């Protein structure tokens, strides 16, 4: 952060040096440090990575973004965790995979009413009130050719 604060100061010093007068010119003694900005890199292939509630990531899918850690609960709802993945196949393929995964992990799955090859949704609830929902659509801003972008929301009960 200190490096980023030095940059505007350096620009100001350079910008003020345009006029010449009878004063003795002095060379600036400010050292410019290399600015390093960390960039988050998503997991390329996440076959053994886990989503909230230890739900597996679909084989061949890429983790795109989100937070796999649960937020703090509020007065009205429990903590939430969100994620976006891009998976090879149609939204129906994604829903079919997660319907089985939800059942295998103790959730009661419920399919969306209007599922199609363009978009599909699925949600699941455990007896203790934990919820896991996905919404998948063909394509998407983070999806490559032949992939479906899928939003995932996991919610803990109050």
LOZA-744571 format. One record per atom (N, C-alpha, C): residue in one letter; atom name; residue number from 1; z, x, y. Coordinates in steps of 0.1 Angstrom, whole numbers. Atoms other than C-alpha are relative to their C-alpha. Last residue first. Example, Ala and Ser with C-alpha at 12.3 -4.5 7.8 and 13.67 -1.06 7.14 Angstrom:
// residues 2
residu | atome | num | c3 | c1 | c2
s | N | 2 | 0 | -9 | -11
s | CA | 2 | 71 | 137 | -11
s | C | 2 | 8 | -8 | 11
a | N | 1 | 0 | 9 | -12
a | CA | 1 | 78 | 123 | -45
a | C | 1 | 0 | 9 | 12
// end
This chain:
// residues 158
residu | atome | num | c3 | c1 | c2
x | N | 158 | -11 | -2 | -8
x | CA | 158 | 121 | -305 | -194
x | C | 158 | 12 | 3 | -7
x | N | 157 | -8 | 12 | -4
x | CA | 157 | 94 | -302 | -220
x | C | 157 | 11 | 4 | 10
x | N | 156 | -13 | 2 | 7
x | CA | 156 | 71 | -271 | -222
x | C | 156 | 7 | -12 | 6
x | N | 155 | -11 | 5 | -8
x | CA | 155 | 35 | -273 | -211
x | C | 155 | 12 | -1 | -9
x | N | 154 | -11 | 2 | 9
x | CA | 154 | 4 | -254 | -224
x | C | 154 | 12 | -4 | 9
x | N | 153 | -13 | 2 | -7
x | CA | 153 | -28 | -257 | -205
x | C | 153 | 10 | -3 | -10
x | N | 152 | -12 | 3 | 8
x | CA | 152 | -61 | -243 | -217
x | C | 152 | 12 | -2 | 8
x | N | 151 | -13 | -1 | -7
x | CA | 151 | -95 | -243 | -200
x | C | 151 | 11 | -5 | -9
x | N | 150 | -11 | 9 | 4
x | CA | 150 | -125 | -236 | -221
x | C | 150 | 12 | 3 | 8
x | N | 149 | -12 | -4 | -7
x | CA | 149 | -159 | -221 | -211
x | C | 149 | 11 | -11 | -2
x | N | 148 | -6 | 11 | -7
x | CA | 148 | -186 | -226 | -237
x | C | 148 | 13 | 5 | 7
x | N | 147 | -15 | 2 | 0
x | CA | 147 | -208 | -198 | -247
x | C | 147 | 4 | -13 | 7
x | N | 146 | -5 | 5 | 13
x | CA | 146 | -245 | -196 | -257
x | C | 146 | 15 | -2 | -1
x | N | 145 | 10 | 9 | 8
x | CA | 145 | -255 | -175 | -227
x | C | 145 | 6 | -4 | -13
x | N | 144 | 13 | -7 | 2
x | CA | 144 | -224 | -160 | -210
x | C | 144 | -9 | -10 | -8
x | N | 143 | 6 | 0 | 14
x | CA | 143 | -195 | -180 | -197
x | C | 143 | -13 | 7 | 0
x | N | 142 | -5 | -13 | 7
x | CA | 142 | -174 | -172 | -166
x | C | 142 | -6 | 1 | -13
x | N | 141 | 3 | -12 | -9
x | CA | 141 | -192 | -197 | -142
x | C | 141 | 4 | 13 | -7
x | N | 140 | -12 | -2 | -9
x | CA | 140 | -194 | -224 | -169
x | C | 140 | -2 | 13 | 8
x | N | 139 | 3 | -9 | -11
x | CA | 139 | -217 | -229 | -199
x | C | 139 | 13 | 2 | 8
x | N | 138 | 11 | -9 | 2
x | CA | 138 | -210 | -259 | -221
x | C | 138 | -3 | 8 | 12
x | N | 137 | 13 | 5 | -5
x | CA | 137 | -176 | -274 | -213
x | C | 137 | -11 | 11 | -3
x | N | 136 | 10 | -10 | 2
x | CA | 136 | -142 | -272 | -230
x | C | 136 | -13 | -6 | 6
x | N | 135 | 12 | 6 | -5
x | CA | 135 | -110 | -289 | -220
x | C | 135 | -11 | 10 | -1
x | N | 134 | 12 | -8 | -4
x | CA | 134 | -79 | -279 | -239
x | C | 134 | -11 | -9 | 5
x | N | 133 | 12 | 8 | -3
x | CA | 133 | -44 | -293 | -241
x | C | 133 | -11 | 10 | 3
x | N | 132 | 11 | -10 | 0
x | CA | 132 | -12 | -280 | -257
x | C | 132 | -13 | -8 | 2
x | N | 131 | 13 | 5 | 0
x | CA | 131 | 21 | -300 | -252
x | C | 131 | -10 | 12 | 1
x | N | 130 | 9 | -10 | -4
x | CA | 130 | 57 | -293 | -262
x | C | 130 | -14 | -5 | -1
x | N | 129 | 6 | 3 | -13
x | CA | 129 | 77 | -324 | -265
x | C | 129 | -9 | 10 | 6
x | N | 128 | -10 | -4 | -11
x | CA | 128 | 101 | -314 | -293
x | C | 128 | -6 | -2 | 14
x | N | 127 | -11 | 9 | 0
x | CA | 127 | 80 | -334 | -319
x | C | 127 | 10 | 3 | 12
x | N | 126 | -10 | -2 | 11
x | CA | 126 | 50 | -314 | -310
x | C | 126 | 11 | -10 | 2
x | N | 125 | -14 | 1 | -3
x | CA | 125 | 21 | -327 | -289
x | C | 125 | 8 | 3 | -12
x | N | 124 | -10 | 1 | 11
x | CA | 124 | -16 | -320 | -290
x | C | 124 | 14 | 1 | 5
x | N | 123 | -13 | -3 | -4
x | CA | 123 | -46 | -324 | -267
x | C | 123 | 9 | -1 | -13
x | N | 122 | -9 | 2 | 11
x | CA | 122 | -83 | -322 | -272
x | C | 122 | 14 | 3 | 6
x | N | 121 | -14 | -3 | -2
x | CA | 121 | -113 | -322 | -249
x | C | 121 | 9 | -4 | -12
x | N | 120 | -9 | 6 | 10
x | CA | 120 | -150 | -320 | -251
x | C | 120 | 14 | 3 | 4
x | N | 119 | -14 | -3 | -3
x | CA | 119 | -180 | -312 | -229
x | C | 119 | 9 | -8 | -10
x | N | 118 | -1 | -6 | -14
x | CA | 118 | -218 | -308 | -232
x | C | 118 | 15 | 2 | 4
x | N | 117 | 4 | -14 | 0
x | CA | 117 | -221 | -312 | -270
x | C | 117 | 1 | 6 | 14
x | N | 116 | 14 | -2 | 3
x | CA | 116 | -201 | -344 | -267
x | C | 116 | -3 | 15 | -1
x | N | 115 | 4 | -13 | 4
x | CA | 115 | -165 | -357 | -265
x | C | 115 | -15 | 0 | -4
x | N | 114 | 14 | -1 | -2
x | CA | 114 | -159 | -390 | -247
x | C | 114 | -5 | 14 | -3
x | N | 113 | 7 | 12 | 3
x | CA | 113 | -125 | -402 | -259
x | C | 113 | -15 | 2 | 1
x | N | 112 | 5 | 7 | -12
x | CA | 112 | -108 | -369 | -262
x | C | 112 | -9 | -11 | -3
x | N | 111 | 13 | -3 | -5
x | CA | 111 | -93 | -360 | -296
x | C | 111 | -2 | -8 | 13
x | N | 110 | 6 | 12 | -5
x | CA | 110 | -55 | -362 | -302
x | C | 110 | -13 | 4 | 6
x | N | 109 | 12 | -1 | -9
x | CA | 109 | -38 | -335 | -322
x | C | 109 | -5 | -14 | 3
x | N | 108 | 8 | 12 | 4
x | CA | 108 | -2 | -338 | -336
x | C | 108 | -12 | 0 | 10
x | N | 107 | 4 | 9 | -11
x | CA | 107 | 11 | -302 | -331
x | C | 107 | -7 | -12 | -7
x | N | 106 | -10 | 10 | -2
x | CA | 106 | 30 | -282 | -358
x | C | 106 | -3 | -10 | 11
x | N | 105 | -11 | -5 | -8
x | CA | 105 | 10 | -249 | -356
x | C | 105 | 10 | -12 | 4
x | N | 104 | -6 | -11 | 7
x | CA | 104 | -15 | -257 | -384
x | C | 104 | 13 | 5 | 7
x | N | 103 | -6 | 5 | 12
x | CA | 103 | -23 | -290 | -369
x | C | 103 | 8 | 10 | -7
x | N | 102 | -11 | 8 | -5
x | CA | 102 | -30 | -274 | -335
x | C | 102 | 8 | -6 | -12
x | N | 101 | -11 | -9 | -5
x | CA | 101 | -51 | -247 | -351
x | C | 101 | 12 | -8 | 4
x | N | 100 | -7 | -6 | 11
x | CA | 100 | -71 | -274 | -370
x | C | 100 | 11 | 9 | 4
x | N | 99 | -6 | 11 | 7
x | CA | 99 | -79 | -293 | -339
x | C | 99 | 7 | 4 | -12
x | N | 98 | -14 | 2 | -5
x | CA | 98 | -84 | -260 | -321
x | C | 98 | 6 | -13 | -6
x | N | 97 | -9 | -12 | 4
x | CA | 97 | -114 | -250 | -343
x | C | 97 | 14 | -3 | 5
x | N | 96 | -2 | 0 | 15
x | CA | 96 | -130 | -285 | -341
x | C | 96 | 9 | 11 | -4
x | N | 95 | -10 | 11 | 3
x | CA | 95 | -125 | -286 | -303
x | C | 95 | 3 | 0 | -15
x | N | 94 | -13 | -5 | -5
x | CA | 94 | -142 | -252 | -298
x | C | 94 | 10 | -11 | -4
x | N | 93 | -4 | -10 | 9
x | CA | 93 | -172 | -263 | -320
x | C | 93 | 14 | 5 | 4
x | N | 92 | -5 | 7 | 13
x | CA | 92 | -174 | -296 | -301
x | C | 92 | 4 | 11 | -10
x | N | 91 | -14 | 6 | -2
x | CA | 91 | -175 | -276 | -268
x | C | 91 | 5 | -7 | -13
x | N | 90 | -1 | 12 | -9
x | CA | 90 | -206 | -258 | -282
x | C | 90 | 15 | -4 | 2
x | N | 89 | 1 | 14 | 6
x | CA | 89 | -207 | -223 | -296
x | C | 89 | 1 | -11 | 10
x | N | 88 | 13 | 2 | 4
x | CA | 88 | -194 | -188 | -286
x | C | 88 | -1 | -14 | -7
x | N | 87 | 2 | -1 | 15
x | CA | 87 | -161 | -190 | -268
x | C | 87 | -15 | -3 | -3
x | N | 86 | 14 | 3 | 2
x | CA | 86 | -152 | -182 | -232
x | C | 86 | -3 | 2 | -15
x | N | 85 | 8 | -9 | 9
x | CA | 85 | -115 | -184 | -225
x | C | 85 | -14 | -4 | 0
x | N | 84 | 14 | 3 | 1
x | CA | 84 | -94 | -197 | -196
x | C | 84 | -6 | 10 | -10
x | N | 83 | 10 | -10 | 3
x | CA | 83 | -57 | -197 | -196
x | C | 83 | -14 | -5 | 0
x | N | 82 | 14 | 4 | 0
x | CA | 82 | -27 | -217 | -183
x | C | 82 | -9 | 12 | -4
x | N | 81 | 8 | -12 | 2
x | CA | 81 | 10 | -216 | -189
x | C | 81 | -14 | -4 | -1
x | N | 80 | 14 | 1 | 5
x | CA | 80 | 34 | -243 | -178
x | C | 80 | -6 | 14 | -1
x | N | 79 | 9 | -11 | -3
x | CA | 79 | 71 | -247 | -174
x | C | 79 | -13 | -2 | -6
x | N | 78 | -4 | -13 | 6
x | CA | 78 | 88 | -281 | -177
x | C | 78 | -10 | 11 | 4
x | N | 77 | 7 | -4 | 13
x | CA | 77 | 83 | -310 | -154
x | C | 77 | 4 | 14 | -4
x | N | 76 | 8 | 11 | 6
x | CA | 76 | 98 | -331 | -126
x | C | 76 | -7 | 4 | -13
x | N | 75 | -9 | 11 | 3
x | CA | 75 | 127 | -309 | -113
x | C | 75 | -8 | -11 | -7
x | N | 74 | -3 | 6 | -13
x | CA | 74 | 105 | -278 | -117
x | C | 74 | 9 | -12 | -3
x | N | 73 | 0 | 15 | 0
x | CA | 73 | 103 | -255 | -147
x | C | 73 | 4 | -5 | 14
x | N | 72 | -13 | 6 | 0
x | CA | 72 | 95 | -218 | -140
x | C | 72 | -1 | -15 | 0
x | N | 71 | -6 | 0 | -14
x | CA | 71 | 61 | -207 | -150
x | C | 71 | 14 | -6 | -1
x | N | 70 | -3 | 13 | -6
x | CA | 70 | 52 | -199 | -186
x | C | 70 | 7 | 1 | 14
x | N | 69 | -14 | 2 | -2
x | CA | 69 | 36 | -166 | -194
x | C | 69 | 3 | -13 | 6
x | N | 68 | -5 | 4 | 13
x | CA | 68 | 0 | -166 | -207
x | C | 68 | 15 | -2 | 0
x | N | 67 | -13 | -6 | 2
x | CA | 67 | -13 | -165 | -172
x | C | 67 | 6 | -5 | -13
x | N | 66 | -12 | 9 | 1
x | CA | 66 | -49 | -172 | -165
x | C | 66 | 13 | 8 | -2
x | N | 65 | -10 | 0 | -11
x | CA | 65 | -83 | -155 | -169
x | C | 65 | 12 | -9 | -3
x | N | 64 | 7 | -2 | -13
x | CA | 64 | -113 | -147 | -191
x | C | 64 | 11 | 1 | 11
x | N | 63 | -10 | 5 | -10
x | CA | 63 | -99 | -142 | -227
x | C | 63 | -6 | 3 | 14
x | N | 62 | -5 | -9 | -9
x | CA | 62 | -131 | -138 | -248
x | C | 62 | 11 | -6 | 9
x | N | 61 | -3 | 5 | -14
x | CA | 61 | -138 | -158 | -279
x | C | 61 | 5 | 12 | 8
x | N | 60 | 12 | -3 | -8
x | CA | 60 | -153 | -143 | -311
x | C | 60 | 1 | -4 | 14
x | N | 59 | 8 | -13 | 4
x | CA | 59 | -126 | -158 | -333
x | C | 59 | -13 | 1 | 8
x | N | 58 | 11 | 3 | 9
x | CA | 58 | -108 | -187 | -314
x | C | 58 | -7 | 14 | -3
x | N | 57 | 12 | 1 | -7
x | CA | 57 | -76 | -174 | -297
x | C | 57 | -12 | -1 | -10
x | N | 56 | 10 | -11 | 0
x | CA | 56 | -46 | -181 | -318
x | C | 56 | -12 | -2 | 9
x | N | 55 | 13 | 6 | 4
x | CA | 55 | -18 | -204 | -307
x | C | 55 | -10 | 11 | 0
x | N | 54 | 6 | -8 | 11
x | CA | 54 | 15 | -184 | -305
x | C | 54 | -13 | -6 | -6
x | N | 53 | -5 | 6 | 13
x | CA | 53 | 31 | -212 | -284
x | C | 53 | -7 | 7 | -12
x | N | 52 | -13 | 5 | 1
x | CA | 52 | 10 | -198 | -255
x | C | 52 | 3 | -8 | -13
x | N | 51 | -2 | 8 | -12
x | CA | 51 | -22 | -180 | -264
x | C | 51 | 14 | -5 | 0
x | N | 50 | -6 | 14 | 2
x | CA | 50 | -23 | -152 | -289
x | C | 50 | 1 | -7 | 14
x | N | 49 | -8 | 4 | -11
x | CA | 49 | -45 | -121 | -292
x | C | 49 | 5 | -14 | -2
x | N | 48 | -14 | 0 | 4
x | CA | 48 | -58 | -111 | -326
x | C | 48 | 10 | -3 | 11
x | N | 47 | -2 | 6 | 13
x | CA | 47 | -94 | -121 | -320
x | C | 47 | 14 | 0 | -5
x | N | 46 | -14 | 3 | 1
x | CA | 46 | -93 | -113 | -283
x | C | 46 | 3 | -7 | -14
x | N | 45 | 0 | 8 | 12
x | CA | 45 | -126 | -95 | -278
x | C | 45 | 15 | -3 | -3
x | N | 44 | 14 | 2 | 4
x | CA | 44 | -131 | -81 | -243
x | C | 44 | -1 | -10 | -12
x | N | 43 | 1 | -6 | 13
x | CA | 43 | -95 | -85 | -230
x | C | 43 | -15 | -4 | -5
x | N | 42 | -3 | 9 | 11
x | CA | 42 | -98 | -92 | -193
x | C | 42 | -2 | 7 | -13
x | N | 41 | 11 | 0 | 9
x | CA | 41 | -96 | -63 | -168
x | C | 41 | 3 | -10 | -12
x | N | 40 | -3 | 6 | 13
x | CA | 40 | -74 | -68 | -138
x | C | 40 | -12 | 0 | -9
x | N | 39 | 8 | 12 | 4
x | CA | 39 | -84 | -45 | -110
x | C | 39 | 4 | -4 | -13
x | N | 38 | 0 | 3 | 14
x | CA | 38 | -61 | -19 | -93
x | C | 38 | -8 | -13 | -2
x | N | 37 | -3 | 14 | 1
x | CA | 37 | -72 | -8 | -58
x | C | 37 | 0 | -4 | -15
x | N | 36 | 2 | 5 | 14
x | CA | 36 | -71 | 29 | -53
x | C | 36 | 5 | -14 | 0
x | N | 35 | -5 | 13 | 1
x | CA | 35 | -76 | 42 | -17
x | C | 35 | -3 | -5 | -14
x | N | 34 | 9 | 8 | 8
x | CA | 34 | -80 | 80 | -16
x | C | 34 | 6 | -14 | -2
x | N | 33 | -3 | 0 | 14
x | CA | 33 | -59 | 94 | 12
x | C | 33 | -10 | -9 | -7
x | N | 32 | 4 | 12 | 6
x | CA | 32 | -72 | 103 | 46
x | C | 32 | 2 | 1 | -15
x | N | 31 | 7 | -3 | 13
x | CA | 31 | -53 | 130 | 63
x | C | 31 | -3 | -14 | -6
x | N | 30 | -3 | 10 | 10
x | CA | 30 | -45 | 124 | 100
x | C | 30 | -8 | 3 | -13
x | N | 29 | -7 | -7 | 12
x | CA | 29 | -46 | 156 | 120
x | C | 29 | 4 | -10 | -10
x | N | 28 | -10 | 8 | 6
x | CA | 28 | -72 | 144 | 146
x | C | 28 | 6 | 7 | -12
x | N | 27 | 5 | 6 | 12
x | CA | 27 | -90 | 171 | 164
x | C | 27 | 11 | -8 | -7
x | N | 26 | -7 | -4 | 12
x | CA | 26 | -79 | 177 | 199
x | C | 26 | -6 | -7 | -12
x | N | 25 | 2 | 8 | 12
x | CA | 25 | -101 | 175 | 229
x | C | 25 | 8 | 6 | -11
x | N | 24 | 3 | -9 | 11
x | CA | 24 | -86 | 190 | 261
x | C | 24 | -2 | -9 | -13
x | N | 23 | -11 | -3 | 9
x | CA | 23 | -87 | 164 | 289
x | C | 23 | -5 | 9 | -12
x | N | 22 | -4 | -14 | -2
x | CA | 22 | -115 | 166 | 314
x | C | 22 | 11 | 4 | -9
x | N | 21 | -6 | -3 | -13
x | CA | 21 | -130 | 134 | 302
x | C | 21 | 4 | 14 | 1
x | N | 20 | -4 | -14 | -2
x | CA | 20 | -152 | 123 | 273
x | C | 20 | 6 | 1 | 14
x | N | 19 | 1 | -5 | -14
x | CA | 19 | -153 | 88 | 260
x | C | 19 | 4 | 14 | 1
x | N | 18 | 14 | 0 | -5
x | CA | 18 | -161 | 79 | 223
x | C | 18 | -1 | 5 | 15
x | N | 17 | 5 | -13 | -4
x | CA | 17 | -128 | 90 | 208
x | C | 17 | -14 | 1 | 6
x | N | 16 | -5 | -4 | -14
x | CA | 16 | -110 | 57 | 208
x | C | 16 | -6 | 13 | 4
x | N | 15 | 6 | 8 | -10
x | CA | 15 | -130 | 44 | 178
x | C | 15 | 4 | 3 | 14
x | N | 14 | 14 | -3 | -1
x | CA | 14 | -121 | 73 | 156
x | C | 14 | -7 | -8 | 11
x | N | 13 | 1 | -13 | -5
x | CA | 13 | -84 | 69 | 162
x | C | 13 | -14 | 4 | 2
x | N | 12 | -4 | 1 | -14
x | CA | 12 | -85 | 31 | 157
x | C | 12 | -2 | 14 | 7
x | N | 11 | 11 | 6 | -7
x | CA | 11 | -104 | 36 | 124
x | C | 11 | 3 | -1 | 15
x | N | 10 | 10 | -10 | 0
x | CA | 10 | -77 | 61 | 112
x | C | 10 | -12 | -6 | 8
x | N | 9 | -4 | -11 | -10
x | CA | 9 | -49 | 37 | 121
x | C | 9 | -12 | 10 | 2
x | N | 8 | 2 | 6 | -14
x | CA | 8 | -68 | 8 | 103
x | C | 8 | 4 | 10 | 11
x | N | 7 | 14 | 2 | -3
x | CA | 7 | -70 | 31 | 71
x | C | 7 | -3 | -6 | 14
x | N | 6 | 5 | -12 | -7
x | CA | 6 | -34 | 43 | 71
x | C | 6 | -15 | -2 | 4
x | N | 5 | -5 | 1 | -14
x | CA | 5 | -20 | 9 | 62
x | C | 5 | -6 | 11 | 8
x | N | 4 | 8 | 10 | -7
x | CA | 4 | -42 | 8 | 30
x | C | 4 | 4 | -2 | 14
x | N | 3 | 14 | -5 | -2
x | CA | 3 | -28 | 41 | 18
x | C | 3 | -8 | -10 | 8
x | N | 2 | -1 | -9 | -11
x | CA | 2 | 8 | 29 | 23
x | C | 2 | -14 | 5 | 4
x | N | 1 | 0 | 8 | -12
x | CA | 1 | 0 | 0 | 0
x | C | 1 | 0 | 9 | 12
// end
